[in-house]
């Protein structure tokens, strides 16, 4: 949690500086998420959701800073010669975005810091094979939190419309670090994985 506390505290200090124009709000939306990077396996997007709180503080002119606190479901489907399963990763995320607003249109970009709170897997993995035939194990509901790193560093960018108190937006969140922490039989980490999430959301904001 200390990892998330620093960027959030720094952003809030700007947002709530004396005479700052601040807005608060809530948001919710859908995630199209996948995990990219593992050799020998194809990845595909799965649909999840996110909800969060918005804090927006004006810096100067059309520029503002917007930290958020989100609960976000991510992950995706991984399919290979011996596997076919969906992984759902549960994160508390803190994006800290620089926002440029021109009329009703805005663009935003900045870093995002994530803390993994849970991870589950559903699907099948091959466990053995005899006489040329494969045997598969069902892994529905399997907890795999220990196979993923606790932190995720990403860069986020997007655009949207501000219509009164209503905000509509879309955003890409691209992971920068390897989130895979599973080890093979030799004790070496499997090839790296990175989060990639497309978000579409709606929000309501209040304040001056």
C-alpha positions in Angstrom: 0.0 0.0 0.0 3.0 2.4 0.5 3.6 2.1 -3.2 0.2 3.6 -3.9 0.2 6.1 -1.1 3.1 8.2 -2.4 1.7 9.0 -5.9 -1.8 9.5 -4.6 -0.6 11.9 -1.8 1.5 13.9 -4.2 -1.4 14.3 -6.6 -3.9 15.2 -3.9 -1.5 17.8 -2.6 -1.7 19.6 -5.9 -5.4 19.1 -6.3 -6.2 20.5 -2.8 -3.7 23.3 -2.8 -5.1 26.7 -1.6 -7.4 28.4 -4.1 -7.3 25.3 -6.3 -10.5 24.5 -8.3 -11.3 20.9 -7.4 -13.9 18.4 -8.5 -14.8 15.0 -7.1 -16.7 12.2 -8.7 -17.4 8.5 -9.2 -16.9 6.4 -12.3 -17.6 2.9 -13.7 -16.9 1.2 -16.9 -15.9 -1.9 -18.8 -12.4 -3.4 -19.3 -11.3 -5.3 -22.4 -8.1 -6.9 -20.9 -5.4 -9.3 -22.0 -1.9 -10.4 -20.8 0.8 -10.1 -23.5 4.2 -11.6 -23.9 4.3 -15.3 -23.1 6.0 -17.4 -25.8 4.1 -20.4 -27.2 0.7 -19.2 -26.0 -1.8 -17.0 -27.7 -3.6 -14.3 -25.7 -7.1 -13.0 -26.2 -9.2 -10.3 -24.6 -11.7 -10.9 -21.8 -14.3 -8.4 -20.6 -14.2 -7.2 -17.0 -15.2 -4.0 -15.2 -13.8 -1.2 -13.1 -15.2 1.3 -10.6 -13.5 4.2 -8.9 -13.3 7.7 -7.4 -12.1 10.8 -9.2 -10.3 13.8 -7.8 -9.5 16.6 -10.3 -7.6 19.8 -9.4 -6.9 22.6 -11.8 -3.3 23.6 -12.4 -3.5 26.5 -14.8 -5.7 27.3 -17.8 -6.9 24.1 -19.5 -4.5 21.9 -17.5 -5.5 19.9 -14.5 -4.2 16.9 -12.6 -6.6 13.9 -12.0 -5.7 11.2 -9.5 -8.1 8.3 -9.2 -8.6 5.3 -7.0 -10.0 2.3 -8.8 -10.9 -1.3 -8.2 -10.1 -2.9 -11.6 -10.5 -6.5 -12.9 -7.9 -7.4 -15.5 -6.3 -10.5 -16.9 -7.4 -12.4 -20.1 -7.3 -15.7 -21.8 -4.1 -17.7 -22.4 -4.2 -20.7 -24.8 -1.3 -22.9 -25.7 -0.5 -26.5 -26.5 -1.0 -27.5 -22.9 -3.3 -24.8 -21.5 -6.6 -23.0 -22.1 -7.7 -20.9 -19.2 -9.0 -17.4 -18.2 -7.2 -15.5 -15.5 -8.9 -12.7 -13.5 -6.6 -10.3 -11.7 -8.1 -8.0 -9.1 -6.2 -4.7 -8.6 -6.5 -1.5 -6.6 -5.1 1.0 -9.0 -4.1 4.7 -8.8 -3.7 6.5 -12.1 -2.3 10.0 -11.8 -3.2 11.8 -15.0 -2.3 15.2 -16.6 -5.5 16.4 -18.3 -6.0 19.0 -21.0 -9.5 20.2 -21.5 -10.6 22.2 -24.6 -14.3 23.0 -24.5 -16.1 19.7 -23.9 -13.2 17.6 -25.2 -10.3 16.4 -23.0 -7.2 14.3 -23.4 -5.3 12.7 -20.5 -2.1 10.8 -19.9 0.1 9.7 -17.0 1.4 6.8 -14.9 -0.7 4.2 -13.2 0.3 2.2 -10.1 -1.5 -1.1 -9.3 -1.6 -3.4 -6.2 -2.7 -7.0 -6.8 -5.3 -8.1 -4.2 -6.4 -11.4 -5.7 -6.1 -13.7 -8.8 -8.1 -16.6 -9.9 -8.0 -19.0 -12.9 -10.7 -20.9 -14.8 -10.1 -23.5 -17.5 -7.9 -26.5 -18.2 -4.3 -27.4 -18.0 -2.6 -30.6 -19.2 -1.1 -32.6 -16.3 0.1 -35.8 -18.0 -0.2 -37.9 -21.0 0.1 -41.7 -21.7 0.2 -43.6 -25.0 -0.1 -40.4 -26.9 -3.2 -39.2 -25.2 -3.4 -36.1 -22.9 -5.0 -35.8 -19.5 -6.3 -32.4 -18.4 -7.1 -30.9 -15.0 -10.0 -28.5 -14.4 -8.7 -25.4 -12.7 -12.0 -23.5 -12.2 -11.8 -21.2 -9.3 -8.1 -21.9 -8.6 -6.4 -19.2 -6.6 -3.2 -18.1 -8.4 -2.3 -14.9 -6.6 1.2 -16.3 -5.7 1.9 -16.7 -9.5 1.7 -12.9 -10.1 3.7 -10.0 -8.8 2.1 -7.8 -6.3 2.7 -4.5 -8.2 1.9 -3.3 -11.7 3.4 -0.2 -13.3 1.5 1.1 -16.4 1.1 4.1 -18.6 -2.4 5.3 -19.3 -3.7 7.6 -22.0 -7.1 8.5 -23.3 -9.7 11.0 -24.4 -13.3 11.9 -23.7 -16.1 14.4 -23.4 -17.2 16.5 -20.4 -20.9 17.3 -20.7 -21.9 19.3 -17.6 -21.3 16.9 -14.6 -21.3 13.9 -16.9 -18.0 12.5 -18.2 -17.6 9.9 -21.0 -14.2 8.5 -21.8 -12.0 5.8 -23.3 -8.5 4.9 -22.1 -5.7 2.5 -22.9 -3.6 1.2 -20.0 -0.4 -0.5 -21.1 1.7 -2.4 -18.5 5.4 -1.7 -18.4 6.7 -4.3 -16.0 6.6 -8.1 -15.9 3.7 -9.3 -13.7 4.5 -13.0 -14.0 5.9 -14.6 -10.9 5.3 -18.3 -11.7 8.3 -20.6 -11.8 8.9 -23.7 -13.9 10.5 -26.9 -12.7 14.0 -25.4 -13.0 13.1 -22.6 -10.6 13.3 -20.0 -13.4 10.5 -17.6 -14.0 8.4 -18.3 -17.1 8.5 -15.8 -19.9 7.2 -12.4 -18.9 3.6 -11.1 -19.1 2.3 -7.6 -19.2 -1.1 -6.2 -18.7 -3.0 -4.4 -21.5 -6.4 -2.9 -20.9 -8.8 -0.9 -23.0 -11.4 1.0 -20.8 -14.6 2.7 -21.6 -16.3 4.5 -18.8 -18.9 7.0 -17.6 -18.6 9.3 -14.6 -20.3 12.0 -12.6 -18.2 14.9 -11.1 -19.2 17.6 -8.7 -17.4 20.7 -7.4 -16.3 24.1 -8.4 
